[in-house]
């Protein structure tokens, strides 16, 4: 590792600026999903246990550089206190005299939450002066927000160059999982890539075919590839203008000995709704009025065989219309197969992306995956092989 962790830092008596992601959903002032808050709790508790004083830096929503009370972090304090099991104080800004006074007054065992960093327009511009103002509040910088690591902002990139810096527990777990999955994986390596559009994942596909042995493509993306091969896909969701691109990807994969797995059989319906009348046909027999909503049983069997032969799995995107029964069958079956192989120690499984997490949770397989990233854009950019500014700044 080229970056330090909390274990490498002397935290005793030190004010530790911790960049966290607590951008959680709120309805009528109530946090409806506290997952992100729970996942930063280990870092906060470990800093407290080591005698450090955690000072939290975070954004919330998109205030556009303006102070908006409905996007104040103050409303998260009750949920934070339950997660940390300690008192959480609040400063009405993330820089300035008030924030400095609150940081100086912080006592052992307490946590200080600074106001929304994006109330400052300079934050998203990676402004060095704003970063310097934040840095004055602490003595150590800890980034525990992998989900924001793909953004070069004052609180994620510039500040890391001003203080002794390290990764928090969540960031550490993310980076270790990702290194295991693509940095130095056990082979064979399989990637599952699904979702609607090829165009949104061109860089991802281009990077993966150079690094994996099997590439399983599902969802609307698979329809684009089937169409590029000359198959009728009826009224299915697809990007027909991406035909040449899809053919180039398949040719490049073949040259690199990366086997692309596309559906052999498909589940077809004329309506995009739960329990719509449907039939299972070979991939090249889609009716003109049909929509491909899932992969069929033969495809599921092939995916299972590929997973059984693999040592490492990376997953981003569902294999079908997982939000509609029974068109969640392929996603669920593959997820449960991967979960069983992970439990038995046969495979290391890493997954990420919003739809992916939702699909794996719905299938009941999520708990058994080696690691599931809650980061959306950062996880995708990592899979694309890009350098993440917030991670690079820790080196």
HELIX and SHEET records of a PDB file:
HELIX    1   1 UNK A    6  UNK A    8  5                                   3    
HELIX    2   2 UNK A   35  UNK A   49  1                                  15    
HELIX    3   3 UNK A   69  UNK A   71  5                                   3    
HELIX    4   4 UNK A   73  UNK A   76  5                                   4    
HELIX    5   5 UNK A   77  UNK A   84  1                                   8    
HELIX    6   6 UNK A   97  UNK A  105  1                                   9    
HELIX    7   7 UNK A  117  UNK A  119  5                                   3    
HELIX    8   8 UNK A  123  UNK A  125  5                                   3    
HELIX    9   9 UNK A  128  UNK A  135  1                                   8    
HELIX   10  10 UNK A  146  UNK A  148  5                                   3    
HELIX   11  11 UNK A  154  UNK A  158  3                                   5    
HELIX   12  12 UNK A  159  UNK A  161  5                                   3    
HELIX   13  13 UNK A  169  UNK A  178  1                                  10    
HELIX   14  14 UNK A  179  UNK A  183  3                                   5    
HELIX   15  15 UNK A  199  UNK A  201  5                                   3    
HELIX   16  16 UNK A  202  UNK A  208  1                                   7    
HELIX   17  17 UNK A  219  UNK A  228  1                                  10    
HELIX   18  18 UNK A  240  UNK A  242  5                                   3    
HELIX   19  19 UNK A  243  UNK A  255  1                                  13    
HELIX   20  20 UNK A  297  UNK A  308  1                                  12    
HELIX   21  21 UNK A  329  UNK A  343  1                                  15    
HELIX   22  22 UNK A  354  UNK A  363  1                                  10    
HELIX   23  23 UNK A  366  UNK A  368  5                                   3    
HELIX   24  24 UNK A  377  UNK A  383  1                                   7    
HELIX   25  25 UNK A  389  UNK A  392  1                                   4    
SHEET    1   A 6 UNK A  88  UNK A  91  0                                        
SHEET    2   A 6 UNK A 111  UNK A 114  1                                        
SHEET    3   A 6 UNK A  53  UNK A  57  1                                        
SHEET    4   A 6 UNK A  15  UNK A  19  1                                        
SHEET    5   A 6 UNK A 140  UNK A 143  1                                        
SHEET    6   A 6 UNK A 164  UNK A 167  1                                        
SHEET    1   B 2 UNK A  26  UNK A  27  0                                        
SHEET    2   B 2 UNK A  30  UNK A  31 -1                                        
SHEET    1   C 6 UNK A 259  UNK A 261  0                                        
SHEET    2   C 6 UNK A 214  UNK A 217  1                                        
SHEET    3   C 6 UNK A 189  UNK A 193  1                                        
SHEET    4   C 6 UNK A 312  UNK A 316  1                                        
SHEET    5   C 6 UNK A 348  UNK A 352  1                                        
SHEET    6   C 6 UNK A 371  UNK A 373  1                                        
SHEET    1   D 3 UNK A 278  UNK A 282  0                                        
SHEET    2   D 3 UNK A 265  UNK A 269 -1                                        
SHEET    3   D 3 UNK A 291  UNK A 295 -1                                        
END                                                                             
